[in-house]
Amino acid sequence: MGARKKLAADKRKEAMKSVAIAKLKDVPTSPRKMRQVADNIRGLDVEKALAILRFHTRHASKPMEKLLMSAVANWEAKNEGQKAGDTKLVVRTVMVDESTSLKRMLPAPQGRAYRMRKRSNHVTIIVDKAE
């Protein structure tokens, strides 16, 4: 590896030390519904985001809450000796990407069939210390 690449890789690695990532793949909820939940917690403190998700009425809030708890646990595992409650953690980014769709046929009038797409998504949460 060249010197410039090594310096850039070290800089990226140092920047990722305080960051914890959690991913949830193939969630059987449409990406649009999941994005509406994700928009509510983006940029908030972790405690406030967990409180919002716990009492949110959307179906997508339960997997999002579990994913956020996983991201916090990943942060605690990465930073040994520090508790998430003591440091002020912030939800930096929440990305919701479309996954594969199950395609099914739905009976329609006059012998036709409509295509029904059961959508799913991938969710990525990045948690970091507040500056």
N, C-alpha and C positions, 0 to 999 in steps of 0.2 A: 504494500500500500504506500502511495506517495505521501510526502510530508503534508501537502495541503489537504488531501483527503482525510488523513489521520487527525489533523487539527479540527476539520469540520465535523468529523464523527465524534470527537471528544466533546466538542461544544454542544452537539445535539444530545449526547448522552448526559451531559451535565444539566442541560435544560429539562430533561425528562426525569431527573431524580426526584423532584418535588411533586411530580404529576402521577396520578394513578388512573388507569384506564380499565373499564369494564365493558364487555360486549355481550349482547344477547342476540342470537341468530334464530331466524325462522319463527318469529312470533306470529301466531295466526290472527293478526289484527291488521286491518288495512293501514297503509302508511299515513294516509290523511288523518285518520282518527288518532294515531299515535303521535303525529306531529302536533296536534292540538294540545295534547297533554304535555309534550316536550316544551312547547312554547311557554307554558306556565312556570316552569322551573329553571329555565335557562338564565344563568347569571346570578342566581340567588344563593344565599347561605344554605349549607346542607341541611341544617336543622329545620329551617323554614320550608325548604323544598320537600323534606320528608313529611312535615305536617300537612302541606298542601296535598301531596299524593295520597296520604293516608285517608283523608276525608273527601277526596275527589269522587264524583259520581260516575265518571267514565270507566268503562271496563278495562281500558288500557293502562289505568293508573296502578293496578296491582303489579304487573310485571315490571313497570318502570320503577316502582318503589323498591322491589327486590333487587333490581339492577343497581340502583343508587346505593343501597346498603352494601352490595358487593363491591362497588367502587370505593366506598369508605373503608371496607375491610382490606382491600388491596392497598390503599394508601397507608393504613396502619401496619400492614406487613412489610411494606417497603421502607417505612420510617420507624424502625424499631425503637421502643422506648417512648414514643409520643402517642398520645391519645387524640382521637378525632374531636372529642368534646373539648379538650384543652385548647387546641389550635382552631382558628377560624377557617374552615374549609368552604370553598365556593365551587359551584357547578360551572366549570369553564365552558364546555361545549356539550351539546346533545345533538347527535346526528341520527336521523332516521332515514334509512335507505330502503328502497324497494327490493324485495326478494322474489322468489319464484311464485307463480300463481298456479293454483289448481284450477284446471279448466273442466267444467262440467256442462252437461246439456240440460236445459230446462224445457219441459214441454210447453208448447205455445199453441194458440188456436189454429185450426185448419191443417193439422198435421205437421206444422213447422216445429222447429226447435231453436231456442235462443241459447246463446253461450253465456254461462254464468262463471265469472272469475272470482275465485276465493283468494284474495290477496294476502300476502304475508310480508314481513319486513325484518330488517336488521337494525338494532339500536346500539349506539356507542355513546358512552358517557365518560367525560374526562373531568376529574376532580383535582383541584389545586389549592394551595394555600392562598389566602387573601393577601394582597400587597399593602 
